[in-house]
Structure formats: C-alpha cells, structure tokens
Amino acid sequence: MKNQKKEFFGVGSLAVPQNCVEEAKALGWMDVGISSNHAGYSDDATYQQSDVYHHHGFEWTGLNLVLDQLIEDGGPGVWHLHQDIIVTLGLRKENDSWVRPKDGYTEVARISHSEDGRPQVVEMKAEYLKDYLCARGMALYLTAFHTRQVVVNDASFLNWPNGCKSEHGENNRWEGHVTAIHEGSGHRYGDKCAVFHVSRTDVYGDEDIPDLSSPPSDKNTDGHSYETSFEGRKVYRVSGDLWRSDFVLPATASPRIRRDEDPNPPQFIIDAEGKTIAGRGMIESGKWLWFKPDVIQSLLRYRGSSLNFHTRNTGSIICSHDSSVHFGINDLGVINVYAKDISMLETWQQKVWAGFNVSPEGGVSQELLDSQVRAAPATTQAPESFFAKGLKLLSEEAQKKLGISILIEHEYAPEVISKIRFFTEIGFLRMIKYALKFCSPSEVLGLIMSP
C-alpha cells in the first residue's frame, strides 16, 4: 500500500487591546480559529457587529481584521480586509492586492485563493500592520492549528506508550497518535456500527392531505436494529497535531497614521565635512542638499510619478499627488533640493533620495536660488519641451531639401520621445560628441540611424 498523506494548516487572528494581552492568552484555537463565519446578530435586543469579538468573562472586546463572509449559494466564502484598515491607510483594491498610492502603489496586503476559488490566506506587510496596531493601541493575537496524517502498513518504528505522545511548551502543544484502522474506510480497527431503523405506520400514501401531527408512540411506529462490522485489512494512521499561539506587537511609532516622527530617519549630508541632518532638523536648517542626477530616473520608476520642467535648470518631481519636490540643476549637473522640502516627504521617498545623496559639489543651482531666494524666477526654457517639435521640423526640412526621411517611423516613437530628458540622454550626447572626434557628421548620423 502506498502511504496516504494529509495535511492542514490554519491560522486565526484577533486584534486585542494592548493592555489585555495577558488575558487574551486564555483564548485558543476553538475561540479564535477559522471554524466560524463572521456576521452581525441581535442578542437580547442588542446588536453585535460582525467585526467585533465578544467573549463571555472578558470586559474588553477584540476586532476581527479579516472577516469571513458566508455566501448562501453553496460556493466559496468571501474574505474581507477590515474596511477601517483600507480607508485609514488609503489602500486601493487591485485584483487580489491592496496597494497604497501614497507609497508609490506599494503592495500592502494581498489575498490568495485555491484552485477552486476558495480564499486561503490574507497577508499584510508587517510595517503597515504594526503602524496600524500602534495607532489603535492594539496587538494582533494569532492562533494556529497544524495537523499531518499518514497511513502506513507498519507503525512499529514509533514506540509511543499506548500509541500516544504529547509535548507542551509555553505557547504551544503537540500531540501524536497511532491508530489501527480498516484500510479504505478509515474506521478504527475492530470497531462495529449499530444501525437503528424507525418508521411511522399511521400515514398512508392514499390520503389527499396526510396528517403527521400526532406524537410518535408504540402504536404508530415500527423499528428494528442490527449490528455491522467494517471491512478492510489492518493498517495504521499516524497523526501529529500542533496548537500554537503568538502575538504581533505594535510598532513603537506610527509615522503613517499618527504622523509620529520616524525613530530611524534617513540622514543627509549638508557640508563638505560630511555633517548630516535628518528628520525635523532639516526643517530649521536653512540648507540645500545635493544629489546624483540618477535620483530622478529612480523616482520615475514608481507608478504614478511624473516630471515637469519649469525653466532650463529647474523642475519638479512627483511620486504621489501631494509630494511635489522643487529641484534645480547646478553647473556640474548635480541635483539641488531645499532640505525642508525633503523633510516633508514620506519616509520611503526620503530613503530613495538618501540613496543618491552626495557632498556639496558645484554650489547651488543659480536658477533654483532665483526662484527660492531672490523671488525672481529665471526666464529660460527647458529643451525637453521643444525636442519633439525640433525632430518634426528636422524631418520636414530633410524631406524638402534632400528628399529623404532621416527618422524611422515607429509606433513607440511618441512614447520614447516623451521620456527623453537631460538625465537619460546626457550619456547619449557625450557618446555623439566623442564619436565626432573620429567620424564625420554624416558617418555619425549613419551609425545612429542604422538598424
């Protein structure tokens, strides 16, 4: 006989007040497991919400952060992430994920389903869950049950007394069992089954309106019983069951919901000696910061980001609707940003900027100072705004005077042109300048236009 294996793993969760953690430890798998659905109900004229957990003997109430809705159509149930989490963190549901647009559409939570469409697990990133728990003064209590079973021909390799063994820990309990069963049916080996058959004798099939209102008695009932045995050779079911509980404690601060200051904010260099500032220190510093130009391309990789130029050497980069950063480009091509503007960003954006932070080099962009200090913005214009128009004019003139088309038509050309910026094309322009030292302009153009 080939070994038959079965396995089940389930985890239930409940948010409890942080000061009630010790009392919550009395709850087990049967209290906070996944055996019941969630629905509101009325008890003695008092309505109980579907998301609120009540337990007799406790004065406090818990909160179901994931609700299991039973659908009365025989199909799989529906699991819901608590609406307060979704609204408070500003999440958006996209397929089986909840994303946070404010954080560059970061996936915060997700749900997975089995092949037959049944919900299996809801996962949430720890940093967001802990932030939410901190803001609410709660901890997340988890109870889990894990069981494994295998059917074998011979279980002599286990020497458990009376076929049982158990182990206990502070927050877990394990039990193992070896049971002799009948192959096929799974019933305990040697057990029998008693069958009782009872029927009514006072209702016949020829009545137009049968009446079964009289109580059953010896006069209107008939019955018999018999005993049966199970078939199938003797095999052994070996099982191991593990019950475990644990807590997810809240974070020490809630920077997203409660707007607490991040306990470990990214550091930024403000002078040639390498002195750094962070957090609220940047607000009052009155300093500018320097960044590698690559930071712009890195920020633009985030969904929802955009770049706009105001003058030849100033512009703004946006990663979310309320995170516009005014920047300047100095004579060395280094990005400058007023330190206070960086301090107003979400921590995740500050960390992106910090990855490209450099020591002061080349001074602060004069056009940025014109705008932020002198209150006299420059009147220059960014070449990116005219690139598409220039290509069109070049193509038209070449067609008129040379009778040729120097640009290859392509369906993605508009998209490519829209992404041409100083930060991406500076390397390309340097390459052309280098090539012109050794080749004629026509040869360079031929190299560029060749497939």
C-alpha positions as CSV (number, residue, x, y, z in Angstrom):
1,M,0.0,0.0,0.0
2,K,1.3,3.4,-0.9
3,N,1.5,5.9,2.0
4,Q,-1.5,8.2,2.1
5,K,-0.7,11.7,3.4
6,K,-3.0,14.6,4.5
7,E,-2.1,17.9,5.9
8,F,-3.9,21.0,7.2
9,F,-2.6,24.3,8.4
10,G,-4.9,27.2,9.6
11,V,-4.3,30.5,11.4
12,G,-6.9,32.7,13.0
13,S,-6.3,36.3,14.1
14,L,-7.8,38.8,16.5
15,A,-6.7,42.3,17.4
16,V,-6.9,42.9,21.1
17,P,-6.3,45.9,23.3
18,Q,-2.6,46.1,24.1
19,N,-3.3,46.1,27.9
20,C,-5.3,42.9,27.6
21,V,-2.6,40.7,26.0
22,E,-2.2,38.5,29.1
23,E,-5.9,37.9,29.3
24,A,-6.1,37.1,25.6
25,K,-3.7,34.2,26.1
26,A,-6.6,32.2,27.6
27,L,-8.2,32.1,24.1
28,G,-7.3,29.1,22.0
29,W,-7.8,27.7,18.5
30,M,-11.5,26.9,19.2
31,D,-12.1,30.6,20.2
32,V,-10.0,32.4,17.6
33,G,-9.7,29.8,14.8
34,I,-11.2,29.8,11.4
35,S,-14.1,27.4,12.1
36,S,-16.8,30.1,12.1
37,N,-18.0,32.8,9.8
38,H,-18.5,36.5,10.7
39,A,-21.9,38.1,10.7
40,G,-23.7,40.6,12.8
41,Y,-26.5,39.4,15.0
42,S,-29.0,40.6,17.6
43,D,-28.7,39.2,21.1
44,D,-31.4,40.3,23.7
45,A,-32.2,43.3,21.6
46,T,-28.5,44.3,21.5
47,Y,-26.9,44.3,18.1
48,Q,-23.4,42.7,17.8
49,Q,-21.2,43.9,14.9
50,S,-19.6,41.3,12.6
51,D,-16.2,42.8,13.2
52,V,-16.3,43.0,17.0
53,Y,-15.3,39.9,19.0
54,H,-17.1,39.2,22.3
55,H,-16.1,36.5,24.8
56,H,-18.0,35.8,28.0
57,G,-15.9,36.6,31.0
58,F,-13.9,39.4,29.4
59,E,-14.9,43.0,29.8
60,W,-12.9,44.0,26.7
61,T,-13.7,43.3,23.0
62,G,-11.5,42.3,20.2
63,L,-11.5,43.2,16.5
64,N,-11.6,40.9,13.5
65,L,-9.2,42.4,11.0
66,V,-10.2,39.8,8.4
67,L,-13.9,38.9,8.1
68,D,-15.1,35.6,6.6
69,Q,-18.5,36.1,4.9
70,L,-20.6,33.1,4.2
71,I,-22.4,33.3,0.8
72,E,-25.7,31.3,0.8
73,D,-25.2,29.8,-2.7
74,G,-23.0,26.8,-1.9
75,G,-19.9,28.5,-3.4
76,P,-16.8,29.6,-1.6
77,G,-17.0,32.3,1.1
78,V,-15.6,35.8,0.7
79,W,-12.8,37.2,2.9
80,H,-12.7,40.9,3.6
81,L,-9.8,43.0,4.9
82,H,-11.3,45.3,7.5
83,Q,-12.6,48.5,6.0
84,D,-11.0,50.7,8.6
85,I,-7.6,49.4,7.6
86,I,-8.3,50.1,3.9
87,V,-9.7,53.6,4.5
88,T,-7.2,54.7,7.2
89,L,-4.1,53.6,5.2
90,G,-5.6,54.8,1.9
91,L,-5.5,51.5,0.2
92,R,-6.9,50.6,-3.2
93,K,-8.0,47.1,-4.2
94,E,-6.5,45.8,-7.5
95,N,-7.3,42.2,-8.3
96,D,-6.1,40.3,-5.3
97,S,-4.0,43.0,-3.8
98,W,-4.4,46.2,-1.8
99,V,-2.0,48.9,-2.8
100,R,-1.1,52.3,-1.3
101,P,-0.9,55.0,-4.0
102,K,0.7,57.4,-1.5
103,D,3.6,55.0,-1.2
104,G,4.2,54.6,-4.9
105,Y,1.5,51.9,-5.2
106,T,3.3,49.6,-2.8
107,E,1.5,46.3,-2.3
108,V,0.4,46.5,1.4
109,A,-1.8,43.4,1.6
110,R,-2.9,40.5,-0.7
111,I,-5.2,37.5,-0.7
112,S,-4.5,34.2,-2.3
113,H,-7.1,31.6,-3.4
114,S,-7.0,27.8,-4.0
115,E,-7.5,26.3,-7.4
116,D,-11.3,26.0,-6.8
117,G,-11.5,29.7,-5.9
118,R,-11.7,29.4,-2.1
119,P,-9.8,32.1,-0.1
120,Q,-6.7,30.6,1.6
121,V,-4.7,33.4,3.2
122,V,-4.6,37.1,3.7
123,E,-1.1,38.6,4.1
124,M,-0.2,42.1,5.2
125,K,3.3,43.7,5.3
126,A,4.5,43.9,8.9
127,E,5.5,47.6,8.8
128,Y,2.0,48.7,7.8
129,L,0.2,46.3,10.2
130,K,2.4,47.4,13.1
131,D,1.8,51.0,12.2
132,Y,-2.0,50.4,12.3
133,L,-1.8,48.5,15.6
134,C,0.3,51.2,17.2
135,A,-2.2,53.9,16.2
136,R,-5.0,51.9,17.7
137,G,-3.2,50.7,20.8
138,M,-3.7,47.1,19.9
139,A,-1.8,43.8,19.4
140,L,-2.6,41.0,17.0
141,Y,-3.2,37.6,18.6
142,L,-2.7,34.6,16.4
143,T,-3.8,31.0,17.0
144,A,-2.7,28.2,14.7
145,F,-3.5,24.6,14.2
146,H,-1.3,22.3,12.1
147,T,-2.0,18.6,11.6
148,R,-0.4,15.9,9.5
149,Q,-1.6,12.4,8.9
150,V,-0.1,9.4,7.1
151,V,-1.5,5.9,6.6
152,V,1.2,3.1,6.7
153,N,1.3,-0.6,6.7
154,D,3.6,-0.8,9.8
155,A,3.9,1.7,12.6
156,S,6.5,-0.3,14.7
157,F,9.1,2.4,14.1
158,L,7.2,4.5,16.7
159,N,7.4,3.3,20.3
160,W,4.9,5.7,21.8
161,P,3.3,4.3,25.0
162,N,-0.3,3.2,24.2
163,G,0.2,4.8,20.7
164,C,0.3,8.3,22.1
165,K,2.8,11.1,22.9
166,S,2.5,14.8,23.8
167,E,4.7,17.7,24.4
168,H,3.8,21.1,25.9
169,G,5.5,24.5,25.7
170,E,4.7,28.0,26.9
171,N,2.6,28.8,23.9
172,N,2.3,25.5,22.0
173,R,1.1,21.9,22.5
174,W,1.8,18.9,20.3
175,E,0.1,15.5,20.3
176,G,0.9,12.4,18.3
177,H,-1.3,9.3,17.9
178,V,-1.0,5.9,16.2
179,T,-4.4,4.3,15.5
180,A,-5.1,0.9,13.9
181,I,-7.8,1.4,11.2
182,H,-9.5,-0.5,8.4
183,E,-8.0,0.2,5.0
184,G,-10.4,2.1,2.8
185,S,-13.0,3.2,5.4
186,G,-10.7,4.7,7.9
187,H,-12.7,3.4,10.9
188,R,-10.9,2.2,14.0
189,Y,-9.9,-1.4,13.5
190,G,-12.3,-3.9,15.1
191,D,-15.0,-1.3,15.8
192,K,-18.6,-2.2,14.9
193,C,-21.5,0.0,14.0
194,A,-25.1,-0.2,15.3
195,V,-27.9,0.7,12.9
196,F,-31.4,1.7,14.2
197,H,-34.3,2.0,11.8
198,V,-37.6,3.7,12.9
199,S,-40.6,4.4,10.7
200,R,-44.2,5.7,11.1
201,T,-47.2,3.4,10.4
202,D,-50.1,5.9,10.7
203,V,-49.6,7.8,7.4
204,Y,-50.5,6.1,4.1
205,G,-50.0,7.1,0.6
206,D,-53.7,7.2,-0.4
207,E,-54.7,10.3,1.8
208,D,-55.2,13.5,-0.1
209,I,-54.0,15.5,3.0
210,P,-51.6,13.4,5.1
211,D,-51.5,14.4,8.8
212,L,-48.4,13.7,10.9
213,S,-49.4,15.9,13.9
214,S,-49.9,13.1,16.4
215,P,-46.8,12.4,18.5
216,P,-44.9,9.1,17.9
217,S,-45.8,6.1,20.1
218,D,-45.5,2.4,20.2
219,K,-48.8,2.2,18.3
220,N,-47.9,4.3,15.3
221,T,-44.2,3.4,14.9
222,D,-42.2,0.4,13.9
223,G,-38.5,-0.2,14.2
224,H,-35.6,-2.7,14.2
225,S,-31.8,-2.6,14.7
226,Y,-28.8,-4.5,13.6
227,E,-25.0,-4.5,14.0
228,T,-22.5,-4.4,11.2
229,S,-18.7,-4.7,11.1
230,F,-16.2,-2.8,8.9
231,E,-14.1,-4.4,6.2
232,G,-10.6,-3.8,5.0
233,R,-7.2,-5.0,6.2
234,K,-5.5,-3.6,9.2
235,V,-3.3,-0.5,8.6
236,Y,-2.2,2.4,10.8
237,R,-3.0,6.1,10.8
238,V,-0.1,8.1,12.3
239,S,-1.1,11.7,13.1
240,G,0.6,14.8,14.7
241,D,-1.3,17.8,15.8
242,L,0.2,21.1,16.8
243,W,-1.6,24.0,18.5
244,R,0.3,27.3,18.8
245,S,-0.4,30.9,19.7
246,D,1.6,34.1,19.3
247,F,1.4,37.9,19.3
248,V,2.3,40.5,16.7
249,L,3.1,43.5,18.8
250,P,2.6,47.1,17.6
251,A,5.4,49.3,16.4
252,T,6.9,51.9,18.8
253,A,5.7,54.7,16.5
254,S,3.0,55.2,13.9
255,P,4.6,57.5,11.2
256,R,1.9,56.8,8.6
257,I,-1.4,57.1,10.6
258,R,-0.5,59.1,13.7
259,R,2.2,61.1,11.9
260,D,4.8,60.2,14.6
261,E,8.4,61.1,13.8
262,D,10.3,58.1,12.4
263,P,12.7,56.8,15.1
264,N,15.3,56.0,12.4
265,P,15.0,58.7,9.7
266,P,17.5,58.7,6.8
267,Q,20.5,61.0,7.1
268,F,21.5,63.7,4.6
269,I,24.9,65.4,4.0
270,I,24.8,69.2,4.3
271,D,28.5,70.3,4.2
272,A,31.9,69.3,2.8
273,E,33.0,67.8,6.1
274,G,30.2,65.2,5.9
275,K,28.0,66.6,8.6
276,T,24.5,65.1,8.4
277,I,21.0,66.1,9.4
278,A,17.7,64.2,9.5
279,G,14.0,64.5,10.5
280,R,12.9,67.8,12.0
281,G,16.5,69.0,11.9
282,M,16.1,69.6,8.1
283,I,13.1,71.9,8.6
284,E,15.0,74.5,10.5
285,S,18.4,74.0,8.9
286,G,18.0,76.5,6.0
287,K,20.3,74.3,3.9
288,W,20.2,72.8,0.5
289,L,21.1,69.2,-0.4
290,W,23.0,67.7,-3.3
291,F,22.0,64.5,-5.2
292,K,23.3,62.5,-8.2
293,P,21.1,63.1,-11.3
294,D,20.2,59.3,-11.3
295,V,17.8,60.0,-8.4
296,I,15.3,61.4,-10.9
297,Q,15.2,58.2,-13.0
298,S,14.9,56.2,-9.8
299,L,11.9,58.2,-8.7
300,L,10.3,58.0,-12.1
301,R,10.2,54.2,-11.9
302,Y,7.4,54.4,-9.3
303,R,3.9,54.1,-10.6
304,G,2.1,57.5,-10.6
305,S,5.3,59.6,-10.7
306,S,5.9,62.5,-13.1
307,L,8.5,65.1,-14.0
308,N,7.9,68.7,-15.1
309,F,10.4,71.4,-16.1
310,H,9.8,75.0,-15.1
311,T,13.0,76.6,-16.5
312,R,16.1,75.3,-18.2
313,N,17.6,74.1,-15.0
314,T,14.6,73.8,-12.6
315,G,11.7,71.5,-12.3
316,S,9.6,69.4,-10.0
317,I,9.4,65.6,-9.5
318,I,6.2,64.0,-8.2
319,C,5.8,60.5,-6.7
320,S,2.3,61.0,-5.3
321,H,-0.3,63.7,-5.6
322,D,1.0,65.6,-2.5
323,S,4.7,65.1,-2.8
324,S,6.0,67.6,-5.4
325,V,9.7,68.4,-4.9
326,H,11.1,71.6,-6.5
327,F,14.7,70.9,-7.7
328,G,17.5,72.7,-9.5
329,I,20.4,71.5,-11.7
330,N,23.8,73.2,-11.0
331,D,26.6,73.7,-13.5
332,L,28.0,70.2,-12.8
333,G,24.7,68.5,-13.5
334,V,24.1,67.8,-9.8
335,I,20.5,68.0,-8.4
336,N,19.8,70.5,-5.6
337,V,16.8,70.5,-3.3
338,Y,16.0,72.6,-0.3
339,A,16.4,70.4,2.8
340,K,13.0,71.3,4.2
341,D,11.3,70.0,1.1
342,I,12.8,66.6,1.6
343,S,11.8,66.5,5.2
344,M,8.1,66.9,4.2
345,L,8.2,63.7,2.2
346,E,7.0,60.3,3.3
347,T,9.9,58.3,4.8
348,W,10.0,55.8,1.9
349,Q,10.6,58.7,-0.5
350,Q,13.3,60.2,1.8
351,K,15.1,56.9,1.7
352,V,15.1,56.9,-2.1
353,W,16.6,60.4,-2.1
354,A,19.1,59.4,0.6
355,G,20.5,56.7,-1.6
356,F,21.7,59.3,-4.1
357,N,22.8,62.0,-1.6
358,V,26.4,63.4,-2.2
359,S,28.6,66.0,-0.6
360,P,28.1,69.6,-1.7
361,E,29.7,70.0,-5.2
362,G,29.4,72.8,-7.7
363,G,27.3,75.1,-5.5
364,V,23.5,75.5,-5.6
365,S,21.7,75.9,-8.9
366,Q,21.5,79.6,-9.7
367,E,18.1,79.2,-11.2
368,L,16.8,77.5,-8.1
369,L,18.2,80.3,-6.0
370,D,16.5,82.8,-8.4
371,S,13.2,81.1,-7.5
372,Q,13.5,80.3,-3.9
373,V,15.7,83.2,-2.6
374,R,15.6,86.1,-5.0
375,A,11.9,85.7,-5.9
376,A,12.8,86.4,-9.5
377,P,12.4,83.1,-11.4
378,A,14.6,82.6,-14.5
379,T,13.0,83.2,-17.9
380,T,14.9,80.3,-19.6
381,Q,13.1,77.3,-21.0
382,A,13.8,73.6,-20.8
383,P,15.0,72.0,-24.1
384,E,12.9,68.9,-23.4
385,S,9.8,71.0,-24.2
386,F,11.0,71.5,-27.7
387,F,12.6,68.2,-28.5
388,A,9.6,66.7,-30.3
389,K,9.0,69.9,-32.3
390,G,12.6,70.1,-33.3
391,L,12.6,66.5,-34.6
392,K,9.5,67.2,-36.6
393,L,11.0,70.4,-38.2
394,L,14.2,68.5,-38.9
395,S,12.3,65.7,-40.6
396,E,10.3,68.2,-42.7
397,E,13.4,70.1,-43.8
398,A,15.2,67.0,-44.7
399,Q,12.3,65.8,-46.8
400,K,12.1,69.2,-48.6
401,K,15.8,69.7,-49.3
402,L,17.2,66.2,-49.5
403,G,14.1,64.3,-50.5
404,I,14.8,61.7,-47.8
405,S,13.3,60.8,-44.4
406,I,16.0,60.8,-41.7
407,L,13.8,59.4,-39.0
408,I,12.4,55.9,-38.9
409,E,8.6,55.7,-38.3
410,H,7.8,53.6,-35.3
411,E,4.7,53.1,-33.2
412,Y,6.5,53.7,-29.9
413,A,8.3,56.8,-31.1
414,P,5.9,59.2,-29.2
415,E,6.4,57.3,-26.0
416,V,10.2,57.2,-26.4
417,I,10.3,61.0,-27.2
418,S,8.2,61.8,-24.1
419,K,10.9,60.0,-21.9
420,I,13.9,61.9,-23.4
421,R,15.3,64.1,-20.7
422,F,18.6,65.6,-19.6
423,F,19.0,62.8,-17.1
424,T,18.7,60.0,-19.5
425,E,20.3,61.5,-22.6
426,I,23.4,63.1,-21.2
427,G,25.3,59.8,-21.7
428,F,24.0,59.6,-25.3
429,L,25.0,63.1,-26.1
430,R,28.5,62.6,-24.7
431,M,28.8,59.5,-26.9
432,I,28.0,61.5,-30.0
433,K,30.5,64.2,-29.0
434,Y,33.2,61.6,-28.6
435,A,32.3,59.9,-32.0
436,L,32.6,63.3,-33.8
437,K,36.3,63.4,-32.9
438,F,36.9,60.4,-35.2
439,C,34.0,60.5,-37.7
440,S,32.3,62.9,-40.0
441,P,28.8,64.1,-39.1
442,S,27.3,62.0,-41.9
443,E,29.0,58.9,-40.6
444,V,27.8,59.5,-37.1
445,L,24.2,60.1,-38.4
446,G,24.5,56.8,-40.4
447,L,25.6,54.9,-37.2
448,I,22.6,56.4,-35.3
449,M,20.1,55.6,-38.0
450,S,21.3,52.1,-38.8
451,P,19.1,49.2,-37.6
